[in-house]
């Protein structure tokens, strides 16, 4: 993975941590204020954008890894 992917992953994780903190602060009723809803919206949008970019930019490598694992498992099944 390249530096951009690592940075996007960190940003997505940090946004999810922020979202979790909003839920913790609003337990047990989870009635978010207008300001909290705006924060939630921005964090979710940022997370969605980063995860989409991570996936799209790394899709060829992810698919290649998946195919390699499938071949490894197929080889193990043949040997049994």
N, C-alpha and C positions, 0 to 999 in steps of 0.2 A: 504494500500500500504506500501511496505517496503522502507527503506532508499535508496536502489539502484534505485528503480523506481522513487522516488522523485528527486534524483540527475540526472538521465537520462532525466527526464522531464525538469529540469532546463537547462541542457546542450542543449537539442533540442530547447527550446525556445530562449536561448541566441544565438544559431547559426542562427535561423530565424531572430532575431533582427539584427545580423551582415549582413545577406543577404539583409534585408530591407535597411540598411544603405548604402550598395553598390549601390542599385537602386537609393536612394535619391541623393547620390553624383554624379551619372551619368545621372541625369535628364537634359534635356528632351530626349537626343539621345540614352541613354542606351548602348553606345558602350564601353564595358569594356576593360580595358587594359589586356595584357597577365597575369600580376600579379593579377589583380582583378579576372580574370577567374579562376586562380588557387585557390584563396581564396574561390570563389564561389563553386568550385568543392569540396574542402575539407569540407566546411560548409554543403553542401548538403549531402555528404557522411556520415558525422557525424550525421546529423539529421535523415537520413534514417536508419542508424544502431541503433540509440537510440530508435526511434519510433518502429522499428521492435522488438527490445528486450522488450520494455515496453509492447507491444501488446502480444507477445508470452508468456512472463512470467506471465501476468495477464489474459490471455485468459479464463481460467476456471472461475475465479471470474467475469469477464466481461459477459460471457455467462450466468452464474448463475443469475446475476443481471438482465439481459435481460429477462430471463425466469420468474423471480419473478415479474417483471413489467407487463409482458404479462398476468400472472395469476391474478394480481390485476385488470387489465383492463377487463379481461374476467369476473371476479366476479362482477365488477360494471355494466357490460352490462346485466348480469343475473338479477341483482336486480332492473333494470329499467323496 
